[in-house]
Every structure is written in C-alpha cells, then in structure tokens.
Amino acid sequence: MYTDDWVEILGWALGALAYVAILAAYVVFVLPVLVALGGAGLGLSLLGQYARVWSAVAFDRPRWELWQKPEPDAAPQQAYRHYFFGPALRHVRRTIDVAPGKLAGSVGRLGVQTSDSFFGEDGWGVLVRWPLGVTAWLAIVVGVIVGAALVGVEIVLHVVLVLLLQTLARGAIGALRGLDSARLWIKHIRLICRHCSRRVRYPLYACPNPGCDVRHDLRPGRYGVLRRRCKCGTLLPTLPRVFGGTESLVAYCPHCRLQLSDRFGLAAEVVLPLFGGVAAGKTQLMCAMVFALRRAAEGRPGVRAEFTDDSSRVDLTALIGSLAPGGMMDKTQTPGLPSAYTLMVEHAGTRRQLFLYDAAGEIYREYDRVEEQRQLGLARTFVFVVDPLAVAAFWDRLAGHGVHLPPHLRSLDDPEYVYYRVREGILGRDVDPDRDRARLALVVSKADLVRHLPFGPPADGEELLRWLVDELGLGDMVRHMRSTFREVRAFLTASVLDHDGRLDPSVGPFVDWVCRGEGLPGVLGEEAAWVR
C-alpha cells in the first residue's frame, strides 16, 4: 500500500514536471509565434475595419448608417464642392471621431468571446485552455497596439494623400485658368458686355435645367476641376468656351445680370461707337455696314457675317428695311447707355465680333451723359458721322448757288459741338492702352443729297478733309482730330438702297477701312459681291 502511494505520488510528480516542461517549451517556442501572428492579424483586421468605417462615412453604406448626404454651398455659389475641397477632410475627421468606438466595440466583443471560450469551464481541460486563453489575450493586447499604430499611420497617410491630391487639383485649376487666360490674351478677347460696356472677368452661366435658376461661374475651382454639379444635380462643364458645351449654356453679365451674346468670348471684340448729332445718319450708316457685310458673305466660302443675339437680329433686320427708297428710319430712342448690336464676322480663318454702338444723338448735348458712355473707353476705332446740312456754312453755300433743299432733312446739332463733347469724354476716362493706336473715321453722310451740288464734296480721303475745312469752315475740328487720333480718314457715304435693293457703293470704302484695321482685310471682296 505504501509502495502504491509513492508510485502515485511519483506519477503525479512526473506528470507535473512533464506539464511544466511542455508549458515552458510552449511559452518559449510557440507562444511568441502565436501572439505575433494573432496580434498581426488583429492589427490588420482593425486597419481594415477603419477603412470600412471611412467607406461607410464617405459613401452610402447601410451597415453602420454613417453616411451623411452632401449639401451644396449656399454661397458664394450654389453648387457641390469638389471632393478634395471640403468633403475629403470632413470624412477624415468624422472617421477619426467614429472609428475608435467601432474598433473598441470589436475588440471588446473579441475579448468576451476569448474569456468565454478559454476560461469558462472547470476540470482538467483548463490546463490546456488557460495557456491558449492567455495566448489569445496577449495576441489581443499586441493586436490592439499594432492596430493602433497602423491606424495612426493610415490616418497620417490619408491626410497627407488628401492634401497632396488637393494640391494637385489646385495645380490643375491654376493650369486650366492660365490656359484660358492665355487663350484670351493670344486672341485679344477682352470679354465685354454688350449691355453695360464693362469688362467681364468671367460670365455667369445659367444652369440648363429648366427648373433651376442658379447661375454659375464655371471656371475651375473649389466646385470642380473639369466639371461641377449644380445644387439641382445637373453636371456642368468648366471652361465651356475652351472645352465646348456652350450650346446648352446661356451666359450672363455678372455686373448688369443681362444675357450676353450667343458667341460671347469666342472672338476678339471690335468696339465701334458711332457718334454724331440727332438725325446725322448714324443708324443708317450702321445698317448699311451690316447689310454690306452680310451681303458680301452670301455664297462666299470662308466668309461669314452672322448676328450673335436675337435682339440684334430682329432690330437690325427691321432697320435695314428702312434703307430702301421711301423707307423711314426710326429715331434712336435709347435714353442712356446703349446696348451694342453684335455681328460675328469671319474671313480667311480670322473671326471678329463687332460691337456696334448707336447712342441717341441727344446724349451728345450734355457732357455728363457723354461721360456715361463706357464704350468710348473700350474702342480703338471711332466713327464720327457728320451731317453737312447741320453746318451753317453749307446753307450759305446753297444760297450762293441758288439751290434749295428741305430744311427738315438737316440735323440740328452742330458737328463741332458734338465732336468736342465726345473728345472730352474719350480723353477724360481711363481708356485701354490701345488709345495711342486709336483711329477715327470721319463719315460725311447724306451723299445722295450733296454729291451733285455745284460745291459738292469729293469722294474720300484728304480731298474730303480739305473740303470740310475750305467749304464748311471746320478747320479747327479737323486739326484737333489729327492731334487726338493716330489716323483720321474721311469718307463720303450714302446709306441707301436703290429700287433693285442694291447698296450705294460709297459705303464700301468705309466698311473696308474699318475691317482692314481690325484684322479683316478683304472681307468685302469685289464690289460686285456686295453691291447687288
């Protein structure tokens, strides 16, 4: 009996020693490997879970219901921000706020499962389970440390990546804006509003959605690099004048909020203010010029002359009809700043958009109203329409030759008075640097009435200027013109159509001179192309 007890004790001792030896070997050789592998796996799992939290925050993932519907800005523009200009960093911050709780919950559930699995039962099996349980808990601790480090690195890399992509986006925005500015500079496009005659930094484009009234500055920026999303959800292209898409977009001036011409910003503008007294013939000359250009473009490949806004198309078409025999030209009724009539002219690959300003003659009776004419500060070519019947010396000459003309045909405004008012308006404002290149067309109107008189004027050029000086006594005015403008050219015109609908040829040299100086030489072609 005594021997059996010792044998049992020895067996227990040997078993204990074997267990300790196995446990020691496990602790030395196996446990570090399991802890390392388990910790790494848990750390990677936490890293992936952080990524899933970000995905749930950034996108509509129903698992955690963390996604928040993005809202458009109320100002400065009602559009959705580009992802890297607001939403990206907001998602990072929200993920950092939400992820610790989600990750801690996952680790807590794993700890409960580990305790229940390895420490929840008694008996001999505990000798095997508790080392494994300790291993699992050590792996959890290591996994939490590794996971925290990995998540921390991921947050830093995430923020750095967002800032890097935002910087790249800013670089792309700067490059695209620079490309647009270079295009405008190379093509001499100044972006002028035809209504308020102000330079437009960039137009506002109306959203094409019929139910939306938002107008956008579509330059690349915080709302999009290549395109943007309006508050109504409609996608709009940035820089539509560069990359296309203008067909469905309507441009508006940011100053006066009025609609710009259909082809705004596609060609260099030629600002052409016509000034003169009431009934001097400004409107008729403008209509004759448009008629000649449009007639010259008919049937000639590579030559185009098209209206670029509906009001110009409707109004000028009606006014041109008044050039026919017996037609009555309506008096210009614009009381203040006139809107320009616009015409796109293309010849031999060169395009120019004509801005024709026909202000009411009454404006030139008051200096303050002349100062309001902003178009005078944008023009390089000026057109001064002189009615010879408005000069007192003309009537003296008529009386001397015994010739009678109806007095109601004359303008009541002295040409010299009108010219000096406009000259003060030009010199008194901060005009473009092109002022030293400014040209003046001095157009003597109503040639159909005066060219056949005994003392009638010569056709064009220096002889016509001398006639104004010698016959009408306008020497001082002509001398001031020569000192103010780089070039002064005189033309004698009759802005009328004959019974066959043919334009008087006298208009041709004037139109050719204007177009030639603005980069459109030869646009009229042969006289037969437009006098028909």
VEXBA-519262 format. One record per residue (C-alpha): residue in three letters; chain; x, y, z. Coordinates in steps of 0.25 Angstrom, whole numbers. Layout:
["ala" "A" [X Y Z]]
...
END
This chain:
["met" "A" [0 0 0]]
["tyr" "A" [11 9 4]]
["thr" "A" [18 6 -9]]
["asp" "A" [6 9 -17]]
["asp" "A" [5 23 -11]]
["trp" "A" [19 26 -14]]
["val" "A" [17 21 -29]]
["glu" "A" [4 30 -30]]
["ile" "A" [12 42 -24]]
["leu" "A" [23 39 -33]]
["gly" "A" [14 39 -45]]
["trp" "A" [7 52 -41]]
["ala" "A" [21 58 -40]]
["leu" "A" [26 53 -53]]
["gly" "A" [13 58 -59]]
["ala" "A" [15 71 -53]]
["leu" "A" [29 72 -58]]
["ala" "A" [25 68 -72]]
["tyr" "A" [14 78 -72]]
["val" "A" [23 89 -67]]
["ala" "A" [33 85 -78]]
["ile" "A" [23 85 -89]]
["leu" "A" [17 98 -84]]
["ala" "A" [31 104 -83]]
["ala" "A" [34 99 -97]]
["tyr" "A" [21 105 -102]]
["val" "A" [24 118 -95]]
["val" "A" [38 119 -101]]
["phe" "A" [35 114 -115]]
["val" "A" [20 114 -118]]
["leu" "A" [14 126 -111]]
["pro" "A" [22 137 -117]]
["val" "A" [19 132 -131]]
["leu" "A" [4 131 -128]]
["val" "A" [4 144 -121]]
["ala" "A" [11 151 -132]]
["leu" "A" [2 144 -143]]
["gly" "A" [-10 147 -135]]
["gly" "A" [-6 161 -132]]
["ala" "A" [-3 164 -146]]
["gly" "A" [-16 158 -151]]
["leu" "A" [-24 166 -141]]
["gly" "A" [-16 179 -145]]
["leu" "A" [-19 177 -159]]
["ser" "A" [-33 174 -156]]
["leu" "A" [-34 187 -149]]
["leu" "A" [-27 194 -160]]
["gly" "A" [-37 188 -170]]
["gln" "A" [-49 192 -161]]
["tyr" "A" [-44 206 -160]]
["ala" "A" [-44 206 -175]]
["arg" "A" [-58 201 -175]]
["val" "A" [-63 212 -165]]
["trp" "A" [-57 222 -175]]
["ser" "A" [-64 215 -187]]
["ala" "A" [-77 216 -179]]
["val" "A" [-75 231 -176]]
["ala" "A" [-71 235 -190]]
["phe" "A" [-81 226 -197]]
["asp" "A" [-95 221 -195]]
["arg" "A" [-92 208 -188]]
["pro" "A" [-104 203 -180]]
["arg" "A" [-97 195 -170]]
["trp" "A" [-94 206 -160]]
["glu" "A" [-102 217 -165]]
["leu" "A" [-91 227 -164]]
["trp" "A" [-93 234 -178]]
["gln" "A" [-98 248 -178]]
["lys" "A" [-104 253 -191]]
["pro" "A" [-95 264 -196]]
["glu" "A" [-101 278 -197]]
["pro" "A" [-98 289 -207]]
["asp" "A" [-92 302 -203]]
["ala" "A" [-102 314 -201]]
["ala" "A" [-90 324 -204]]
["pro" "A" [-83 328 -212]]
["gln" "A" [-89 318 -222]]
["gln" "A" [-100 308 -220]]
["ala" "A" [-92 296 -225]]
["tyr" "A" [-86 284 -218]]
["arg" "A" [-71 285 -214]]
["his" "A" [-61 277 -221]]
["tyr" "A" [-57 265 -213]]
["phe" "A" [-43 269 -209]]
["phe" "A" [-48 284 -205]]
["gly" "A" [-56 280 -193]]
["pro" "A" [-63 267 -193]]
["ala" "A" [-50 259 -192]]
["leu" "A" [-45 265 -180]]
["arg" "A" [-58 265 -173]]
["his" "A" [-59 250 -176]]
["val" "A" [-45 248 -169]]
["arg" "A" [-50 256 -157]]
["arg" "A" [-63 248 -156]]
["thr" "A" [-56 235 -158]]
["ile" "A" [-46 239 -147]]
["asp" "A" [-58 242 -138]]
["val" "A" [-66 229 -141]]
["ala" "A" [-55 219 -143]]
["pro" "A" [-50 218 -128]]
["gly" "A" [-63 214 -123]]
["lys" "A" [-65 204 -134]]
["leu" "A" [-52 198 -133]]
["ala" "A" [-53 197 -117]]
["gly" "A" [-66 190 -119]]
["ser" "A" [-60 180 -128]]
["val" "A" [-48 177 -118]]
["gly" "A" [-58 177 -106]]
["arg" "A" [-66 166 -113]]
["leu" "A" [-54 158 -117]]
["gly" "A" [-49 159 -102]]
["val" "A" [-62 154 -97]]
["gln" "A" [-62 142 -107]]
["thr" "A" [-48 139 -103]]
["ser" "A" [-51 138 -88]]
["asp" "A" [-64 130 -90]]
["ser" "A" [-56 120 -99]]
["phe" "A" [-44 118 -91]]
["phe" "A" [-47 122 -76]]
["gly" "A" [-62 118 -75]]
["glu" "A" [-61 103 -71]]
["asp" "A" [-54 95 -60]]
["gly" "A" [-48 82 -60]]
["trp" "A" [-35 76 -65]]
["gly" "A" [-37 83 -78]]
["val" "A" [-34 96 -72]]
["leu" "A" [-19 92 -72]]
["val" "A" [-19 93 -87]]
["arg" "A" [-29 104 -89]]
["trp" "A" [-23 114 -80]]
["pro" "A" [-10 115 -87]]
["leu" "A" [-17 117 -100]]
["gly" "A" [-26 127 -94]]
["val" "A" [-14 135 -88]]
["thr" "A" [-8 134 -102]]
["ala" "A" [-21 139 -108]]
["trp" "A" [-21 151 -99]]
["leu" "A" [-7 154 -101]]
["ala" "A" [-10 154 -116]]
["ile" "A" [-21 163 -114]]
["val" "A" [-13 173 -106]]
["val" "A" [-2 172 -116]]
["gly" "A" [-12 174 -127]]
["val" "A" [-18 186 -121]]
["ile" "A" [-4 192 -120]]
["val" "A" [-1 188 -134]]
["gly" "A" [-15 192 -139]]
["ala" "A" [-14 206 -133]]
["ala" "A" [0 208 -139]]
["leu" "A" [-5 204 -153]]
["val" "A" [-18 212 -152]]
["gly" "A" [-10 224 -147]]
["val" "A" [0 223 -159]]
["glu" "A" [-13 221 -168]]
["ile" "A" [-19 234 -163]]
["val" "A" [-6 242 -165]]
["leu" "A" [-5 236 -179]]
["his" "A" [-19 238 -182]]
["val" "A" [-18 253 -178]]
["val" "A" [-5 254 -186]]
["leu" "A" [-11 248 -198]]
["val" "A" [-23 257 -198]]
["leu" "A" [-15 269 -196]]
["leu" "A" [-6 264 -208]]
["leu" "A" [-18 262 -217]]
["gln" "A" [-23 275 -213]]
["thr" "A" [-10 282 -217]]
["leu" "A" [-10 274 -230]]
["ala" "A" [-24 279 -232]]
["arg" "A" [-20 293 -229]]
["gly" "A" [-9 292 -239]]
["ala" "A" [-18 287 -250]]
["ile" "A" [-28 298 -247]]
["gly" "A" [-17 308 -248]]
["ala" "A" [-12 302 -261]]
["leu" "A" [-26 302 -267]]
["arg" "A" [-29 316 -263]]
["gly" "A" [-15 320 -268]]
["leu" "A" [-19 313 -281]]
["asp" "A" [-32 321 -282]]
["ser" "A" [-25 334 -279]]
["ala" "A" [-14 331 -290]]
["arg" "A" [-25 328 -300]]
["leu" "A" [-32 341 -297]]
["trp" "A" [-19 349 -298]]
["ile" "A" [-14 342 -311]]
["lys" "A" [-27 344 -318]]
["his" "A" [-29 358 -312]]
["ile" "A" [-42 355 -306]]
["arg" "A" [-46 365 -295]]
["leu" "A" [-59 359 -290]]
["ile" "A" [-68 371 -292]]
["cys" "A" [-83 372 -288]]
["arg" "A" [-91 378 -300]]
["his" "A" [-101 384 -290]]
["cys" "A" [-93 391 -279]]
["ser" "A" [-80 392 -287]]
["arg" "A" [-72 387 -275]]
["arg" "A" [-61 377 -276]]
["val" "A" [-65 364 -271]]
["arg" "A" [-55 356 -263]]
["tyr" "A" [-63 343 -265]]
["pro" "A" [-78 342 -269]]
["leu" "A" [-89 334 -261]]
["tyr" "A" [-95 322 -268]]
["ala" "A" [-109 318 -265]]
["cys" "A" [-112 304 -261]]
["pro" "A" [-118 297 -273]]
["asn" "A" [-128 290 -264]]
["pro" "A" [-142 297 -267]]
["gly" "A" [-146 296 -252]]
["cys" "A" [-133 303 -247]]
["asp" "A" [-130 317 -247]]
["val" "A" [-115 317 -242]]
["arg" "A" [-104 324 -250]]
["his" "A" [-90 319 -249]]
["asp" "A" [-76 324 -250]]
["leu" "A" [-71 312 -258]]
["arg" "A" [-56 314 -256]]
["pro" "A" [-49 302 -250]]
["gly" "A" [-48 304 -235]]
["arg" "A" [-54 298 -222]]
["tyr" "A" [-66 293 -228]]
["gly" "A" [-59 285 -239]]
["val" "A" [-47 284 -248]]
["leu" "A" [-53 279 -261]]
["arg" "A" [-68 279 -257]]
["arg" "A" [-77 283 -246]]
["arg" "A" [-90 279 -240]]
["cys" "A" [-101 289 -238]]
["lys" "A" [-110 289 -226]]
["cys" "A" [-120 282 -234]]
["gly" "A" [-111 271 -238]]
["thr" "A" [-108 275 -253]]
["leu" "A" [-94 273 -257]]
["leu" "A" [-87 286 -264]]
["pro" "A" [-74 287 -271]]
["thr" "A" [-63 296 -266]]
["leu" "A" [-58 306 -276]]
["pro" "A" [-68 303 -287]]
["arg" "A" [-62 313 -296]]
["val" "A" [-49 305 -296]]
["phe" "A" [-55 290 -295]]
["gly" "A" [-68 292 -302]]
["gly" "A" [-82 291 -297]]
["thr" "A" [-87 305 -299]]
["glu" "A" [-99 300 -308]]
["ser" "A" [-107 298 -296]]
["leu" "A" [-102 309 -287]]
["val" "A" [-106 323 -287]]
["ala" "A" [-96 334 -282]]
["tyr" "A" [-100 346 -273]]
["cys" "A" [-92 358 -269]]
["pro" "A" [-88 358 -254]]
["his" "A" [-90 373 -254]]
["cys" "A" [-103 376 -260]]
["arg" "A" [-109 362 -260]]
["leu" "A" [-113 363 -274]]
["gln" "A" [-111 352 -285]]
["leu" "A" [-99 353 -293]]
["ser" "A" [-97 349 -308]]
["asp" "A" [-98 335 -312]]
["arg" "A" [-83 334 -316]]
["phe" "A" [-78 342 -305]]
["gly" "A" [-63 340 -302]]
["leu" "A" [-60 333 -315]]
["ala" "A" [-54 344 -323]]
["ala" "A" [-47 357 -322]]
["glu" "A" [-57 369 -320]]
["val" "A" [-57 381 -329]]
["val" "A" [-64 392 -321]]
["leu" "A" [-69 402 -331]]
["pro" "A" [-76 414 -325]]
["leu" "A" [-84 423 -335]]
["phe" "A" [-86 437 -331]]
["gly" "A" [-92 449 -337]]
["gly" "A" [-104 459 -335]]
["val" "A" [-118 455 -336]]
["ala" "A" [-122 451 -350]]
["ala" "A" [-108 451 -355]]
["gly" "A" [-109 438 -361]]
["lys" "A" [-102 429 -350]]
["thr" "A" [-113 418 -350]]
["gln" "A" [-114 418 -366]]
["leu" "A" [-99 416 -367]]
["met" "A" [-98 405 -356]]
["cys" "A" [-109 398 -364]]
["ala" "A" [-102 400 -377]]
["met" "A" [-90 394 -371]]
["val" "A" [-97 381 -366]]
["phe" "A" [-104 380 -380]]
["ala" "A" [-91 381 -387]]
["leu" "A" [-84 370 -378]]
["arg" "A" [-96 361 -379]]
["arg" "A" [-98 362 -394]]
["ala" "A" [-83 360 -396]]
["ala" "A" [-83 347 -388]]
["glu" "A" [-94 341 -397]]
["gly" "A" [-89 330 -406]]
["arg" "A" [-74 332 -402]]
["pro" "A" [-67 320 -395]]
["gly" "A" [-59 324 -383]]
["val" "A" [-67 337 -381]]
["arg" "A" [-78 339 -370]]
["ala" "A" [-85 350 -364]]
["glu" "A" [-96 346 -354]]
["phe" "A" [-104 352 -343]]
["thr" "A" [-100 347 -329]]
["asp" "A" [-112 351 -321]]
["asp" "A" [-127 351 -324]]
["ser" "A" [-129 366 -322]]
["ser" "A" [-118 370 -332]]
["arg" "A" [-124 360 -342]]
["val" "A" [-139 365 -340]]
["asp" "A" [-136 380 -339]]
["leu" "A" [-125 381 -350]]
["thr" "A" [-133 373 -360]]
["ala" "A" [-145 383 -358]]
["leu" "A" [-136 395 -358]]
["ile" "A" [-129 390 -371]]
["gly" "A" [-142 390 -378]]
["ser" "A" [-143 405 -376]]
["leu" "A" [-131 407 -385]]
["ala" "A" [-140 405 -397]]
["pro" "A" [-146 416 -405]]
["gly" "A" [-157 423 -397]]
["gly" "A" [-153 416 -384]]
["met" "A" [-153 424 -371]]
["met" "A" [-142 421 -361]]
["asp" "A" [-148 421 -347]]
["lys" "A" [-141 431 -338]]
["thr" "A" [-132 425 -328]]
["gln" "A" [-139 424 -314]]
["thr" "A" [-128 419 -305]]
["pro" "A" [-128 430 -294]]
["gly" "A" [-116 425 -286]]
["leu" "A" [-105 415 -289]]
["pro" "A" [-108 407 -302]]
["ser" "A" [-107 393 -303]]
["ala" "A" [-98 388 -315]]
["tyr" "A" [-103 381 -327]]
["thr" "A" [-94 369 -329]]
["leu" "A" [-89 363 -342]]
["met" "A" [-79 351 -343]]
["val" "A" [-70 353 -356]]
["glu" "A" [-61 343 -361]]
["his" "A" [-51 343 -373]]
["ala" "A" [-39 334 -376]]
["gly" "A" [-40 328 -363]]
["thr" "A" [-40 341 -355]]
["arg" "A" [-52 344 -346]]
["arg" "A" [-56 357 -340]]
["gln" "A" [-69 360 -332]]
["leu" "A" [-74 374 -336]]
["phe" "A" [-80 383 -325]]
["leu" "A" [-87 394 -332]]
["tyr" "A" [-92 405 -322]]
["asp" "A" [-102 414 -327]]
["ala" "A" [-105 424 -316]]
["ala" "A" [-116 434 -317]]
["gly" "A" [-111 448 -322]]
["glu" "A" [-118 455 -311]]
["ile" "A" [-107 449 -302]]
["tyr" "A" [-96 457 -308]]
["arg" "A" [-103 470 -304]]
["glu" "A" [-98 468 -289]]
["tyr" "A" [-84 465 -285]]
["asp" "A" [-89 457 -272]]
["arg" "A" [-97 448 -281]]
["val" "A" [-85 446 -291]]
["glu" "A" [-77 442 -279]]
["glu" "A" [-86 431 -276]]
["gln" "A" [-83 425 -290]]
["arg" "A" [-73 414 -285]]
["gln" "A" [-72 409 -299]]
["leu" "A" [-63 421 -302]]
["gly" "A" [-53 415 -293]]
["leu" "A" [-53 401 -300]]
["ala" "A" [-52 406 -314]]
["arg" "A" [-40 407 -323]]
["thr" "A" [-47 411 -336]]
["phe" "A" [-57 422 -335]]
["val" "A" [-68 427 -345]]
["phe" "A" [-72 441 -345]]
["val" "A" [-84 444 -354]]
["val" "A" [-84 458 -359]]
["asp" "A" [-97 463 -366]]
["pro" "A" [-92 474 -375]]
["leu" "A" [-106 480 -375]]
["ala" "A" [-104 483 -360]]
["val" "A" [-93 493 -363]]
["ala" "A" [-98 507 -365]]
["ala" "A" [-87 510 -376]]
["phe" "A" [-93 499 -384]]
["trp" "A" [-106 507 -385]]
["asp" "A" [-99 519 -388]]
["arg" "A" [-93 512 -400]]
["leu" "A" [-106 507 -404]]
["ala" "A" [-112 521 -404]]
["gly" "A" [-100 526 -412]]
["his" "A" [-103 516 -423]]
["gly" "A" [-118 518 -423]]
["val" "A" [-120 503 -419]]
["his" "A" [-131 499 -409]]
["leu" "A" [-132 487 -400]]
["pro" "A" [-143 484 -390]]
["pro" "A" [-138 489 -376]]
["his" "A" [-145 477 -369]]
["leu" "A" [-134 468 -375]]
["arg" "A" [-123 474 -366]]
["ser" "A" [-118 470 -353]]
["leu" "A" [-120 481 -342]]
["asp" "A" [-107 478 -335]]
["asp" "A" [-94 486 -339]]
["pro" "A" [-84 475 -342]]
["glu" "A" [-73 483 -336]]
["tyr" "A" [-80 483 -322]]
["val" "A" [-83 468 -323]]
["tyr" "A" [-69 465 -326]]
["tyr" "A" [-63 473 -315]]
["arg" "A" [-72 467 -305]]
["val" "A" [-68 453 -309]]
["arg" "A" [-53 457 -310]]
["glu" "A" [-54 461 -295]]
["gly" "A" [-61 448 -292]]
["ile" "A" [-50 440 -299]]
["leu" "A" [-39 447 -292]]
["gly" "A" [-45 449 -279]]
["arg" "A" [-47 434 -276]]
["asp" "A" [-37 423 -273]]
["val" "A" [-37 416 -286]]
["asp" "A" [-30 404 -291]]
["pro" "A" [-15 404 -294]]
["asp" "A" [-19 404 -309]]
["arg" "A" [-22 419 -309]]
["asp" "A" [-9 423 -316]]
["arg" "A" [-14 414 -327]]
["ala" "A" [-28 420 -328]]
["arg" "A" [-34 423 -342]]
["leu" "A" [-45 432 -346]]
["ala" "A" [-54 430 -358]]
["leu" "A" [-60 444 -361]]
["val" "A" [-72 440 -369]]
["val" "A" [-79 451 -377]]
["ser" "A" [-94 446 -378]]
["lys" "A" [-105 448 -388]]
["ala" "A" [-96 448 -400]]
["asp" "A" [-108 445 -408]]
["leu" "A" [-113 459 -405]]
["val" "A" [-100 467 -406]]
["arg" "A" [-91 460 -416]]
["his" "A" [-97 466 -428]]
["leu" "A" [-97 480 -423]]
["pro" "A" [-88 491 -430]]
["phe" "A" [-79 491 -418]]
["gly" "A" [-82 477 -414]]
["pro" "A" [-71 469 -407]]
["pro" "A" [-61 460 -413]]
["ala" "A" [-62 445 -410]]
["asp" "A" [-52 441 -399]]
["gly" "A" [-39 444 -393]]
["glu" "A" [-30 456 -392]]
["glu" "A" [-38 464 -402]]
["leu" "A" [-51 462 -394]]
["leu" "A" [-44 467 -381]]
["arg" "A" [-39 479 -389]]
["trp" "A" [-54 481 -394]]
["leu" "A" [-59 481 -379]]
["val" "A" [-48 491 -376]]
["asp" "A" [-49 501 -388]]
["glu" "A" [-64 500 -391]]
["leu" "A" [-70 497 -377]]
["gly" "A" [-60 504 -368]]
["leu" "A" [-57 492 -360]]
["gly" "A" [-42 494 -359]]
["asp" "A" [-41 495 -344]]
["met" "A" [-49 482 -343]]
["val" "A" [-40 475 -353]]
["arg" "A" [-27 479 -347]]
["his" "A" [-32 474 -333]]
["met" "A" [-35 461 -339]]
["arg" "A" [-21 460 -345]]
["ser" "A" [-15 463 -331]]
["thr" "A" [-24 453 -324]]
["phe" "A" [-24 441 -333]]
["arg" "A" [-13 433 -339]]
["glu" "A" [-21 432 -352]]
["val" "A" [-32 441 -358]]
["arg" "A" [-39 436 -370]]
["ala" "A" [-51 443 -377]]
["phe" "A" [-62 436 -385]]
["leu" "A" [-74 442 -392]]
["thr" "A" [-85 432 -391]]
["ala" "A" [-100 430 -395]]
["ser" "A" [-106 419 -387]]
["val" "A" [-117 416 -396]]
["leu" "A" [-122 404 -405]]
["asp" "A" [-127 407 -419]]
["his" "A" [-140 401 -425]]
["asp" "A" [-133 388 -428]]
["gly" "A" [-129 386 -414]]
["arg" "A" [-114 390 -417]]
["leu" "A" [-106 397 -407]]
["asp" "A" [-99 410 -411]]
["pro" "A" [-85 407 -414]]
["ser" "A" [-80 419 -405]]
["val" "A" [-81 411 -393]]
["gly" "A" [-71 400 -397]]
["pro" "A" [-58 408 -395]]
["phe" "A" [-63 412 -381]]
["val" "A" [-66 397 -377]]
["asp" "A" [-53 392 -383]]
["trp" "A" [-45 402 -376]]
["val" "A" [-51 398 -362]]
["cys" "A" [-50 384 -365]]
["arg" "A" [-36 385 -370]]
["gly" "A" [-31 392 -358]]
["glu" "A" [-37 381 -349]]
["gly" "A" [-30 369 -356]]
["leu" "A" [-41 366 -366]]
["pro" "A" [-35 371 -379]]
["gly" "A" [-42 368 -392]]
["val" "A" [-55 363 -385]]
["leu" "A" [-64 371 -395]]
["gly" "A" [-57 365 -407]]
["glu" "A" [-60 371 -420]]
["glu" "A" [-71 382 -421]]
["ala" "A" [-80 372 -429]]
["ala" "A" [-80 363 -417]]
["trp" "A" [-88 373 -408]]
["val" "A" [-94 383 -418]]
["arg" "A" [-104 374 -423]]
END
